[in-house]
């Protein structure tokens, strides 16, 4: 049976063939929405003024040469566009992590970074005034908005937020044509054009989100923007239902995701490995031969 799927311009509804609808219903019936999983989904780092806090490798070396301790608060950062399926394309960009309330010792402990940021003082103070006005206008009781010193990043002041980037996590762009997800164990930070997921069984979740099954069933759950780009914000991803697994099963997926990503890193061909990963997902969901053939291997690059 040939599958026919299209978006009705008048209603916005996605029209599915009988077998497509049956597969989607089957997957959703046994799954649990991600909002009910033991995971957290966060947006990437908000600088408020990238020119000051995002630096290239040349500037990073310069700051470390002037003051070796600068290396302690300079970390690699990825943009949404740097995230690919099972891999990243690091553009040699770095973020200066001046956390909430750390301005008090910045000049003493990290003098080179202090000198670097001071040259943007007027712009950074202007950023703070805009933030304060915005918070007051929406009556959010200012919370942490407006309370950051102008030398600091525009982020949640809780230490566990910025520290959570150093844990194992899934990273993905907020807007993309390709629906790429990466299992990150190298401690990359990401900018505010991307999201990351921490928590339980994220190795398996990485494989599921990169799978042909996920694309087949859920691509239309994400709003399509101009140029065929999809928006994968938390409010949309939260609603995706995924079958939960045990620790032993997750260990099997951990082996697969690490093998795929190490092969990618060495510029090797991963198609056969990805087909194996797809089969593992198909097996979990007990898909029939007909259903597997209908889905096939979906590549979006």
Secondary structure, 3 states (H helix, E strand, C coil): CCCCCEECCCCCCEECCHHHHHHHHHHHHHCEEHHHCCEEEEECECCCCHHHHEEEHHHHHHHHHHCHHHHHHEEEEECHHHEECCEECCCCEEEECCCCCCHHHHHHHCHHHHHHHHCCHHHHHHHHHHHHHHHHHCCCCCCCCCCCCCCCCCCCCCHHHHHHHHCCEEEEECEECCCCCEEECCCCEEECCEEEEEECCHHHHHHHHHCHHHHHHHHHHCCECHHHCEECCHHHHCCCEECCCCHHHHHHHHHHHHHHHHHHHCCCCCHHHHHHHHHHHHHHCCCCHHHHHHHCCCCCC
